[in-house]
Amino acid sequence: MKVPVHIGKISCTLPSSWEDVTIGQWAELVRHHNDLSAFRLLSIFSGVPYTTCINIDSEKFDPRVFDM
């Protein structure tokens, strides 16, 4: 099941479990294994570009994004 969230003005979904993670997302996790910041993970799982994620004011993130 994918969870709908808003990152800034961008609507996207995040996987709710490892079963929802795609092969492409897994490959990105492996590719960036030395740089897995919260923003990198958010970018990989949401499909929102990393540069967009790091430049959005945190007050514009859906609060569920930070629930860990």
N, C-alpha and C positions, 0 to 999 in steps of 0.2 A: 504494500500500500504506500502510495506517495502522499506526502503531506504538503498541501498548498501553503505557500508563504509569499510575502512581499519583501523585496529587497529594494529599498528606495521606491521607485515607481514601477519596478519590474515584478511582474507576477511569475512565479516559478514553483517548482515542487522539489521536495527533499525526500530521499528514501527514509522510510521509517524503520527499516531493518536491513541486514546484509543481503537478504533475499531480493531486495529492490535495487541493489547496486548492479549496474551494467558492466559488461566486460570492458567497455571504453572507460568508464569511471575507475575501475580497478587498475587498468593500465596507466591512467593518469596518477593514481596513488603511488604506484610503483615508480613511475618516472620522476615524481617529485618527492620521493621518500626522505630526502635530506632537508626539505623545506615544507613541512606540513603544518603551517600556521593555521589558525582558525579561519583566516580569510582564504587561504589556499584550499582548505577542505570545503569551505562554503562554495567556492568557485567550481571545484570539481563536481560536487554533488548537485549543485543547482544549475550549472551550465552558464551562469553569469560570468563574463570575463573577469579574470583576476584583477586587472587594472580598474575595472568598475567597482568591484567589491572593496578594494582598499581605499577608494576615493569617495565612498558614500558616507555621509555623516551617520554615526551610529544611532542617533535618535530616529533615523528614517528606516531602520531595520525593523522587521516584524520581531517583537520580543521573543517569540518562540525559537528564533534562530539561535539565541544565546542560552536557551535552556539545555543544560548538559548534565 
